Amino acid sequence: MDDGLRLLRAARHTVTGPAALLGDPALRGRAAEYVADLTRPYGLRVPDGLFDAPPGALGQSYGEMAAELIPAVVPPDEPVDVLVLAFAVHDVLPGRATAAYLSHVCPGTPMSFALCDQGSAAAFTGLRIAREYGCRRALLVTVEQAVLPYDAGVPVPARHRAVAMLWGALADDGAHRGDGHATGGTARRGDNGATGGDGGAGGDGGAGGPERIALGGGARVTALRQHADVRADDVAALAAGEVRELTAGRTDVAVVLGADLAAAWPGHRGDAVTTGPAGQPSTGFWWALLDRLAGDAARPRPVVAADYEPGLGYLSVVAMEPVGRSEPVGERGADERAQPLVGLRGADGDPDPGAGQRHHQDARLPGPLGERHGPLPQR
């Protein structure tokens, strides 16, 4: 069991307007020159005059998108220790040190990291960093934009979206912190606008401004696993094996799957399964997970959630338990393990009992991650 991290607050945003920085002609010129220089060695071409187009057609600034979400989840009197920005598609100013900028605007001026080149696995890696950092509070922001100024040869996200999640150490948990301020799921200023989601993972959600997500008492991480080099024809069995192990036969566990994993694992079924929206590879999974947590806030239950990055072969899994429950996911008695969850199985039948062992990671990694889930390779 891992009891070191709890999801305290979350907010998300679908951005529809232009990036404010593109209103500056000098910045537009520098952005055009920088992107052209970066793409030229790869045979990619930025069309002449592209940055003369209206700002709304040119893409988004991750600094602006994330900075708008930070006040929705981080009050001024709750400083953050570490900030992680996770993304796959670069924004309109790829030369900007966005994570450093966000540290400047975030309470606490936290240590900051930017994670990319891992596709949809980047935010899971960010969560691992937050957990291993041993901090009191960590802010994880995952962002994606729907425009690239050149033909990348692959689909870009459908919408500009950002998700911010504030995580805290359970050692800092309780109705009040030592300094007398309320924490986590406790009602406090700014929390009254929290909602229970947008009625579906594919909805517009935060269009028009940040949408705070009502999480009740919050949820703690009980398992966090990442597998590298997982082939498309192996992922269904491996995912089914992970779900089976982490739920241990319990019937009260909800399951959340990213769209790419759901496509690769067509055998999943059941009312307790939530699937992320297609076309949002970085934010869609977390959007759906927040919908599930918000929808269950009145009667919270455990969640096992997983996503697959098909281009790089990463399978990432996280299990969460409502704060206050005495039995985390995966720790039921042996007599309860024969109970079905929601009829989950691989496309070719029952999951292979050895599937999870074919993708072991570095056993030398310290802490609970070292059991099976070593660091992802850089590509």
Rosetta blueprint (number, residue, H / E / L):
1 M L
2 D L
3 D L
4 G L
5 L L
6 R E
7 L E
8 L E
9 R E
10 A E
11 A E
12 R E
13 H E
14 T E
15 V E
16 T L
17 G L
18 P L
19 A L
20 A H
21 L H
22 L H
23 G H
24 D L
25 P H
26 A H
27 L H
28 R H
29 G H
30 R H
31 A H
32 A H
33 E H
34 Y H
35 V H
36 A H
37 D H
38 L H
39 T H
40 R H
41 P H
42 Y H
43 G L
44 L L
45 R L
46 V L
47 P L
48 D L
49 G L
50 L H
51 F H
52 D H
53 A L
54 P L
55 P H
56 G H
57 A H
58 L L
59 G L
60 Q L
61 S L
62 Y H
63 G H
64 E H
65 M H
66 A H
67 A H
68 E H
69 L H
70 I H
71 P H
72 A H
73 V H
74 V L
75 P L
76 P L
77 D L
78 E L
79 P L
80 V L
81 D L
82 V E
83 L E
84 V E
85 L E
86 A E
87 F L
88 A L
89 V L
90 H L
91 D L
92 V L
93 L L
94 P L
95 G L
96 R L
97 A L
98 T H
99 A H
100 A H
101 Y H
102 L H
103 S H
104 H H
105 V H
106 C L
107 P L
108 G L
109 T L
110 P L
111 M E
112 S E
113 F E
114 A E
115 L E
116 C L
117 D L
118 Q L
119 G H
120 S H
121 A H
122 A H
123 A H
124 F H
125 T H
126 G H
127 L H
128 R H
129 I H
130 A H
131 R H
132 E H
133 Y L
134 G L
135 C L
136 R L
137 R E
138 A E
139 L E
140 L E
141 V E
142 T E
143 V E
144 E E
145 Q L
146 A L
147 V L
148 L L
149 P L
150 Y L
151 D L
152 A L
153 G L
154 V L
155 P L
156 V L
157 P L
158 A L
159 R L
160 H E
161 R E
162 A E
163 V E
164 A E
165 M E
166 L E
167 W E
168 G E
169 A L
170 L H
171 A H
172 D H
173 D L
174 G L
175 A L
176 H E
177 R L
178 G L
179 D L
180 G L
181 H L
182 A E
183 T L
184 G L
185 G L
186 T L
187 A L
188 R L
189 R L
190 G L
191 D L
192 N L
193 G L
194 A L
195 T E
196 G L
197 G L
198 D L
199 G L
200 G L
201 A L
202 G L
203 G L
204 D L
205 G L
206 G L
207 A L
208 G L
209 G L
210 P L
211 E E
212 R E
213 I E
214 A L
215 L L
216 G L
217 G L
218 G L
219 A E
220 R E
221 V E
222 T E
223 A E
224 L E
225 R E
226 Q E
227 H E
228 A L
229 D L
230 V L
231 R L
232 A L
233 D L
234 D L
235 V H
236 A H
237 A H
238 L H
239 A H
240 A H
241 G H
242 E H
243 V H
244 R H
245 E H
246 L H
247 T H
248 A L
249 G L
250 R L
251 T L
252 D L
253 V L
254 A E
255 V E
256 V E
257 L E
258 G L
259 A H
260 D H
261 L H
262 A H
263 A H
264 A H
265 W L
266 P L
267 G L
268 H L
269 R L
270 G L
271 D L
272 A L
273 V E
274 T E
275 T E
276 G L
277 P L
278 A L
279 G L
280 Q L
281 P L
282 S L
283 T L
284 G H
285 F H
286 W H
287 W H
288 A H
289 L H
290 L H
291 D H
292 R H
293 L H
294 A H
295 G H
296 D L
297 A L
298 A L
299 R L
300 P L
301 R L
302 P L
303 V E
304 V E
305 A E
306 A E
307 D E
308 Y E
309 E E
310 P L
311 G L
312 L L
313 G L
314 Y E
315 L E
316 S E
317 V E
318 V E
319 A E
320 M E
321 E E
322 P E
323 V L
324 G L
325 R L
326 S L
327 E L
328 P L
329 V L
330 G L
331 E L
332 R L
333 G L
334 A H
335 D H
336 E H
337 R L
338 A L
339 Q L
340 P L
341 L L
342 V L
343 G L
344 L L
345 R L
346 G E
347 A L
348 D L
349 G E
350 D L
351 P L
352 D L
353 P L
354 G L
355 A H
356 G H
357 Q H
358 R H
359 H H
360 H L
361 Q L
362 D L
363 A L
364 R L
365 L L
366 P L
367 G L
368 P H
369 L H
370 G H
371 E H
372 R L
373 H L
374 G L
375 P L
376 L L
377 P L
378 Q L
379 R L
